[in-house]
Amino acid sequence: MKQLIISTNPWPFWIAVERNIASRHGGIVVDALNAFSLINRKAAYPGWRWSDRLAEVLDRKFERFVAPVLSGENITHKFNITVKPPPLCKSVDELRRYVHPVTGSRLGLAALSSAMSLSRIGLTERTLDFGRSLADAWRVAHFANDLASQLNETEYKEVYIFNGRHCFSRPFCDVLSGKVRLLRYEAGALPNSFILSDRSLHDPDSLAALIRSHQVDQNQRGLFFQERMERKVGNDAHKFTSEQVVDLLPEVVSRCDRDVVAFFNSSTDEYFAISETMKFGPFETQSQVALELAKICAKLGKLLVIRLHPNLKSADPSWRKEWEFDELRSLGACVLLPEDPVDSYALMRRSSVVVTCGSTMGVEAAYQGIPSVTVGRYLSTAVGATVEAKNADEMKNFVMNPVHHPAQCDAAIAYGSFFKVSGQEIYNINSLADGLCEKIDGRYVSRCRSILNAIHIK
């Protein structure tokens, strides 16, 4: 059996992962394709400057660290990109639906995913609004698709590739899926570690299967949730809640003698370009979920508090277009904007029901024993930590009769353990906080990029 590593992301850590995979071949022939190098000659990666491209050419990371440990060969020289990308679609809806006419690869979603990560634009109809990042991602996606087409008839049985969502990797996954065993790698929870999955890392059921197969670390049982609630520096919750005032609740909640229902929305970029349509259960937007929930709570005499994700503070303000703030408030809902200092965790603990569209807050509520429901199918429902509401009636029934089962707490613990201690560790990499001077086996990886950044070349 022959294996292939497709190198698409030159970030030093992914080079270390690829070196690690290549070194553990166990007698199996492992070849590698430096797809990044081929694409970098033809197009800029989204968001890159000319100096970034030059630095990658001079650094030769793949040739210095991955190629020397292959049990097979570096096959990069056997490929050449000749395709000319068509004009970029004018509308986002058209781009979402775009499928390559020959390979069937969803290049529009691949390009959108990368552009969204850079621009943080969550709601727009025109592709022009994304600027150069989307145009670059569109070109990269077509070049990756061209390389994937050339790989289509090769003899490899297993292929390793990073992530599988963005413009440089999704085309390979779409084209090769079903023909080879695709192993996608991503960062693990442990420092300097990675995880592998032979299914999409962005599919809730696939990721839930990984979590269920993970051995819960009983010594750190619940530590994931404890550190988040304590705002420990280093976890993602800290950057979202560090500016919130501990135990602060809205005045309307402090003097409320009614049941409180809390709705925590998710940052749109988490779901923006995963599938052809972005829906939350039967709803088109999270604002529609909140509006329906506000009507339910108004009829039931419950107080609805909508906590908008703090991450939206740094997002493009286009996200505001979807929210009917006046109508929500007219229905009696309390709306907390992203910058509001109210303590999200205090609000969660005060609530009789927590409603989300996939937010980790739903899992945290389940861990605390608070009835938690998710509108639509997301990781929290797939792993069994929250109840899934498939429609408005199921959401209403849960708010009327909230229930928490002990099994949901167990599922939350498994979830927390996975995101705390999962991953295969890499012991030959040293990282600095700025990510510019990482070393593999004691050797600097990004020498030129470090120098160019130090002298601020634009």
Sequence and secondary structure as in RCSB ss.txt:
>XXXX:A:sequence
MKQLIISTNPWPFWIAVERNIASRHGGIVVDALNAFSLINRKAAYPGWRWSDRLAEVLDRKFERFVAPVLSGENI
THKFNITVKPPPLCKSVDELRRYVHPVTGSRLGLAALSSAMSLSRIGLTERTLDFGRSLADAWRVAHFANDLASQ
LNETEYKEVYIFNGRHCFSRPFCDVLSGKVRLLRYEAGALPNSFILSDRSLHDPDSLAALIRSHQVDQNQRGLFF
QERMERKVGNDAHKFTSEQVVDLLPEVVSRCDRDVVAFFNSSTDEYFAISETMKFGPFETQSQVALELAKICAKL
GKLLVIRLHPNLKSADPSWRKEWEFDELRSLGACVLLPEDPVDSYALMRRSSVVVTCGSTMGVEAAYQGIPSVTV
GRYLSTAVGATVEAKNADEMKNFVMNPVHHPAQCDAAIAYGSFFKVSGQEIYNINSLADGLCEKIDGRYVSRCRS
ILNAIHIK
>XXXX:A:secstr
 EEEEE     HHHHHHHHHHHHT TT EEEEE HHHHHHTT   TT  HHHHHHHHHH HIIIIIGGG SS B 
GGG           SBHHHHHH   TTT   HHHHHHHHHHHHH   S SBGGGGTHHHHHHHHHHHHHHHHHHH
HTTS  SEEEEE S STTTHHHHHHHBTTBEEEEEEE SSTTEEEEESS TTSHHHHHHHHHHS   GGGTTHHH
HHHHTT TTSHHHHHHTTS TT   HHHHT  S EEEEE   GGGTTTSSSS  BTTBSSHHHHHHHHHHHHHHH
T EEEEE  GGGGGS GGGGGG  HHHHHHTT EEE TT    HHHHHHH SEEEESS HHHHHHHHTT  EEEE
S  HHHHTTSSEEE SHHHHHHHHHS    HHHHHHHHHHHHHHHH SEE SSEE  TTSSS EETTEES HHHH
HHHHTT  
